[in-house]
Amino acid sequence: MSASTSSTPGTITIGGELTVGRIGFGAMRLTGDQVWGEYPDRDGGIALLRHVVDSGVTFIDTADVYGPHTNEELIREALHPYPDELVIATKGGFVRGGHDYSTLGAVGNPNYLRQSVHMSLRRLGLERIDLYYLHSGTATDAPFAEQVGVLAEMQAQGLIRHIGLSNVTVAQFEAAREIVEIAALTAAYGLGNRLGAAHLAAAERAGIVFSPWGPTRFDGPDEARIRAVVGGIAGRYGASAQQVALAWQLQRSPHSLPIPGTTSIGHFEANLAAGRLRLSAAEVQQLTDLTPEV
């Protein structure tokens, strides 16, 4: 199995060899408005990233489109040379044409993906990327199998250690597994949004890591009802609603590796503390039942 809980509580293994803490750090918010441009408080961003690592977090998630490029550059400035135990995941395949999200597009051209890997290596100051995601399965300029094949080629060259998939369908995930071993899968999955329920199930069947997007978000048609239930559970533990949401993610599946992001050291500390919150089995089931999983 590629992902498993270890004998040490609070860890998960990526690709059968990279053991990281169960709560990672999503660096996306350390960019400008709408994930465009430089993070305005560069010194604060560097201090936060260093605090994240000093606190024992061993998994940081980024992407070349965050900024674009500025997020990877900030991570290098803050943390290079990296601690041996730190795993950095990045992604390629999206492009941005400007500040507005409407300019976001997907590119699957094989040479563009090759360039993306090489440029992420350069920006991050790495010789090999531990976990590299194809950031989208929606590109139409090259067959999906060809895009996955490019990453498999670069893995064989030693430039990528493990391959992940983001913004793909479950059918694409299964097709990719016929080409190369997939170590991680990401999708939207939270208390109010279970769009990634089938992805979580597929990751569990495959025995790999599942990294849920928006792990502490409550948005959905029943947000008020969900918040009321979560608030009641949070009150029993003296915890925040976001901490309950994170604890649910961790206890919902041993394959879950949530990567909550923040720009605040205090908020980061609260997220990390959620790893020590132990909900009852009945509470986990109550939270799971709040939203249908289809």
C-alpha positions in Angstrom: 0.0 0.0 0.0 1.2 3.5 -0.9 -0.4 5.4 2.0 -0.8 4.1 5.5 -0.9 5.2 9.1 2.3 4.2 10.8 3.0 3.0 14.4 3.6 6.6 15.3 0.3 8.4 15.8 -0.3 11.4 13.6 1.7 10.4 10.6 0.9 9.2 7.1 3.2 7.7 4.4 3.3 8.9 0.8 4.4 6.5 -1.9 5.4 3.9 0.7 8.4 5.9 1.8 7.8 9.5 2.7 6.4 9.8 6.2 4.9 13.1 7.1 2.6 14.6 9.7 -1.1 14.1 9.3 -1.7 17.9 9.0 0.3 19.7 6.3 0.4 23.3 5.3 -1.2 24.7 2.2 0.9 27.7 1.1 -1.5 29.1 -1.5 -2.7 32.0 0.6 0.9 33.4 0.8 0.3 35.3 -2.5 -1.4 38.5 -3.6 -5.1 39.1 -3.9 -6.9 36.3 -5.8 -3.7 34.3 -5.7 -2.1 36.8 -8.0 1.3 38.4 -7.5 3.6 38.6 -4.5 2.4 38.2 -1.0 2.3 41.8 0.3 3.9 41.0 3.7 7.0 39.1 2.5 8.8 39.2 5.8 5.6 38.0 7.5 5.3 35.2 5.0 8.8 34.1 5.5 8.4 34.2 9.3 5.2 32.1 9.1 6.8 29.4 6.8 9.8 29.1 9.2 7.4 28.8 12.1 5.4 26.1 10.3 8.6 24.0 9.9 9.9 24.8 13.3 6.6 23.5 14.7 7.1 20.1 13.2 5.0 20.3 10.0 6.8 18.1 7.4 4.5 18.6 4.4 4.0 21.8 2.4 1.8 22.1 -0.6 2.3 24.7 -3.4 1.8 25.1 -7.2 3.5 27.0 -10.0 0.3 28.9 -10.7 0.1 30.3 -7.2 1.3 33.9 -7.9 2.1 32.5 -10.6 5.6 31.4 -9.4 5.8 33.7 -6.4 4.7 31.1 -3.9 7.4 28.6 -4.8 10.0 31.5 -4.7 8.8 32.5 -1.3 9.1 28.9 0.0 12.7 28.7 -1.2 13.6 32.1 0.3 12.2 31.1 3.6 13.3 27.5 3.9 16.2 26.6 1.6 18.3 24.6 2.4 15.4 22.4 3.4 15.3 20.1 6.5 15.8 16.4 5.5 12.3 15.5 6.7 10.4 18.2 4.8 8.3 17.1 1.8 7.3 19.8 -0.7 4.5 19.1 -3.1 4.0 21.3 -6.1 1.8 21.2 -9.2 1.8 22.1 -12.9 -0.6 22.4 -15.8 -2.6 25.6 -15.0 -1.8 29.0 -16.4 -3.1 32.5 -15.4 -3.5 35.4 -17.9 -4.1 38.1 -15.3 -5.5 39.0 -11.9 -9.1 37.8 -12.7 -9.8 34.2 -12.1 -11.5 34.0 -15.5 -8.0 34.0 -17.1 -7.3 30.6 -15.5 -6.7 27.9 -18.1 -5.3 24.4 -18.3 -2.4 23.4 -20.6 -1.4 19.8 -21.3 1.2 20.3 -24.0 4.0 17.8 -23.2 6.8 20.3 -23.6 4.9 22.8 -21.5 4.6 20.2 -18.7 8.3 19.4 -19.1 9.2 23.1 -18.8 6.9 23.4 -15.7 8.7 20.6 -13.9 12.1 22.1 -14.7 11.1 25.6 -13.7 9.6 24.4 -10.4 12.8 22.6 -9.6 14.7 25.8 -10.3 12.4 28.1 -8.3 12.3 25.7 -5.3 16.0 25.0 -5.5 15.5 21.2 -5.7 17.1 18.4 -7.8 14.0 16.3 -7.4 10.4 17.1 -6.5 9.1 14.7 -3.9 5.4 14.9 -5.0 4.4 16.5 -8.3 0.8 16.8 -9.2 -0.7 17.2 -12.6 -2.8 20.2 -11.6 -5.7 19.6 -14.0 -7.3 16.9 -16.0 -9.3 19.5 -18.1 -6.7 20.4 -20.7 -7.8 19.7 -24.3 -4.5 20.5 -26.2 -3.1 17.0 -25.5 -4.6 13.6 -24.5 -4.7 13.0 -20.8 -2.7 9.8 -21.1 0.0 11.8 -22.8 0.1 14.3 -20.0 0.5 11.6 -17.4 3.1 9.9 -19.6 5.2 13.0 -19.5 5.3 12.9 -15.7 6.1 9.2 -15.8 9.0 10.0 -18.1 10.3 12.7 -15.8 9.9 10.4 -12.8 12.1 7.8 -14.7 14.6 10.6 -15.2 14.8 11.2 -11.5 13.2 14.6 -11.5 10.0 13.6 -9.8 9.9 11.2 -6.9 6.1 10.6 -6.8 3.2 11.7 -9.0 -0.2 13.0 -7.8 -3.4 14.1 -9.6 -5.6 17.2 -8.9 -8.8 18.4 -10.7 -9.3 15.0 -12.3 -12.3 12.7 -12.6 -12.2 9.3 -10.9 -12.2 7.7 -14.4 -9.0 9.8 -15.2 -7.5 8.7 -11.9 -8.1 5.0 -12.8 -6.7 5.5 -16.3 -3.6 7.2 -15.0 -2.9 4.3 -12.7 -2.7 2.1 -15.8 0.3 4.2 -16.9 2.2 5.0 -13.7 1.8 4.6 -10.0 -0.2 7.5 -8.5 0.8 8.4 -4.9 -1.8 11.1 -4.1 -5.1 12.4 -5.2 -6.8 15.7 -4.3 -10.4 16.9 -4.5 -12.9 19.2 -2.8 -14.1 17.5 0.4 -15.5 19.1 3.5 -18.4 19.0 5.9 -20.6 21.0 3.5 -19.1 19.9 0.2 -18.6 16.2 -0.6 -17.9 16.6 -4.3 -14.7 14.6 -3.7 -16.4 11.7 -1.9 -15.9 9.3 -4.9 -12.2 10.5 -5.0 -11.7 9.7 -1.3 -13.2 6.2 -1.9 -11.0 5.7 -4.9 -7.9 6.7 -3.0 -8.8 4.4 -0.1 -9.3 1.5 -2.6 -5.9 2.2 -4.1 -4.3 2.6 -0.7 -2.9 6.1 -1.5 -3.0 9.6 0.1 -6.1 11.8 -0.3 -5.6 15.5 0.3 -9.0 17.3 0.7 -9.4 20.8 -0.5 -11.0 23.3 1.8 -10.8 21.0 4.8 -12.2 23.5 7.2 -14.9 25.1 5.0 -18.6 24.7 5.6 -20.0 26.2 2.4 -22.9 24.4 0.9 -26.7 24.5 0.7 -27.0 23.5 4.4 -24.3 25.6 5.8 -26.3 27.1 8.7 -27.5 23.6 9.9 -24.0 22.2 9.6 -22.5 25.1 11.6 -25.1 24.6 14.3 -24.2 20.9 14.7 -20.4 21.6 14.5 -20.8 24.4 17.0 -22.5 22.1 19.5 -19.6 19.5 19.2 -17.0 22.3 19.4 -18.5 23.6 22.6 -18.2 20.2 24.3 -14.5 20.2 23.7 -13.7 23.9 24.1 -12.6 23.9 20.4 -13.3 26.0 17.4 -15.6 24.9 14.6 -12.5 24.8 12.2 -10.7 22.5 14.7 -13.7 20.1 14.7 -13.8 20.1 10.9 -10.1 19.2 10.8 -10.4 16.5 13.4 -13.3 15.1 11.4 -11.1 14.9 8.3 -8.4 13.1 10.2 -10.7 10.6 11.8 -13.0 10.2 8.7 -10.2 8.3 6.9 -6.6 7.2 7.7 -5.7 8.2 4.1 -6.6 11.9 4.6 -3.8 14.5 4.6 -5.5 17.9 5.0 -3.4 21.0 4.1 -5.2 24.0 5.8 -3.7 27.3 4.8 -3.5 30.5 6.7 -1.5 33.8 6.9 -1.6 33.9 10.7 0.7 32.1 13.1 -2.1 32.0 15.7 -4.5 30.4 13.2 -1.8 27.9 12.2 -1.3 26.9 15.8 -5.0 26.3 16.2 -5.0 24.1 13.1 -2.1 22.1 14.3 -3.8 21.7 17.7 -6.8 20.0 15.9 -4.6 17.0 15.5 -4.9 16.4 19.2 -8.7 16.6 19.2 -10.3 13.1 19.5 -13.9 13.0 18.5 -16.1 10.1 19.5 -17.0 7.5 16.8 -20.6 8.7 17.2 -19.6 12.3 16.6 -17.6 11.4 13.5 -20.6 9.6 12.1 -22.9 12.5 13.0 -20.7 14.9 11.1 -20.3 12.5 8.2 -24.1 12.2 7.9 -24.6 15.9 7.6 -24.1 15.9 3.9 -24.9 13.2 1.4 -21.9 11.5 -0.3 -22.7 10.7 -3.9 
